[in-house]
Amino acid sequence: MQILAISGSLRAGSTNSHLLRAAACLAPENMNFTFYDGLADLPHFSPELDGDNPPASVIHLRELLQAADGILICTPEYAFGVPGSLKNALDWTVSTCTFSNKPVAAISASSTYMGGDKAHASLLLTLTALGANILESGKLMIAAIRTKMNSDGEVTDSATVQSLKSVVDALAQAIAAPHTIS
Ligand SMILES: Cc1cc2nc3c(=O)[nH]c(=O)nc-3n(C[C@H](O)[C@H](O)[C@H](O)COP(=O)(O)O)c2cc1C
C-alpha cells in the first residue's frame, strides 16, 4: 500500500511533519510512506497556468497523488484556516480530479487547546469538494501538541500514539477493503 503523507507546515521541525513520521512508524508493514516535500515549490494556483502544460512541480504532485492508494494529511491551523500553501496544493488537484474517491485521513495538530478545529473543518470541506473518500476513523484533531512530543519529535503521549495508530489502521482497512465503512 502506497501512502502519500502531506504536511501542511513548511516549518523545519514541524510538529505536524513529525506526526506524519510517527504515524508511518505505527503503520502496518505493508504500508509504504512517501513524504511529500514539494509544497513550497508549487506556484500560486491560477486557472491560466492549469492548461495542457502545467508546471513540473504540479505534474509531480499529481503523479504522487495518482500513485498513492491513500493520502494522510496533517496540518496546523493558521489564522483559523488551512495554511495557504496546503490549500494551494489542493487547488491544483481540482481540474484533474486527483483526489476523487481516494481514501484520505485528515489530522490537525495545534499548540493550542482547540486542536486546529477550524482548519480541520475547512480541510474536510475542501476534501469533500474534491470528491475524496474521507475516512470517518481517519479524522483526528490533536490539541496542545507541544506537550505530547519531545524535542526529538517523538510522540510521548500514549493516547495520541493510540489515536495515530487508529488513523493509519483506518487507512489500511479502507485500502484493503474499499467497500466497508471505516
Ligand atoms: C501565523 C500563525 C497563525 C496561527 N494561527 C493559529 C490558529 O488560528 N489556531 C491555532 O490553533 N493555532 C494557530 N497557530 C499555532 C499553530 O497551530 C502551531 O504553532 C502549530 O504547532 C504549528 O504547527 P507546526 O509545528 O507543524 O509548524 C498559528 C501559528 C502561526 C505561526
The ligand as a Gaussian input file, in Angstrom:
#p B3LYP/6-31G(d) Opt

LIG

0 1
 C        0.870000      32.692000      11.707000
 C        0.333000      31.684000      12.667000
 C       -1.025000      31.618000      12.887000
 C       -1.551000      30.683000      13.767000
 N       -2.895000      30.606000      13.926000
 C       -3.418000      29.634000      14.691000
 C       -4.824000      29.464000      14.789000
 O       -5.609000      30.184000      14.204000
 N       -5.284000      28.444000      15.551000
 C       -4.446000      27.597000      16.218000
 O       -4.908000      26.669000      16.881000
 N       -3.101000      27.733000      16.145000
 C       -2.584000      28.732000      15.404000
 N       -1.230000      28.857000      15.295000
 C       -0.391000      27.955000      16.070000
 C       -0.025000      26.736000      15.256000
 O       -1.139000      25.900000      15.115000
 C        1.050000      25.996000      15.988000
 O        2.195000      26.837000      16.023000
 C        1.375000      24.682000      15.351000
 O        2.010000      23.874000      16.292000
 C        2.271000      24.840000      14.143000
 O        2.450000      23.573000      13.542000
 P        3.897000      23.035000      13.114000
 O        4.643000      22.738000      14.382000
 O        3.600000      21.789000      12.344000
 O        4.577000      24.078000      12.299000
 C       -0.692000      29.795000      14.453000
 C        0.678000      29.874000      14.222000
 C        1.195000      30.802000      13.335000
 C        2.673000      30.835000      13.095000

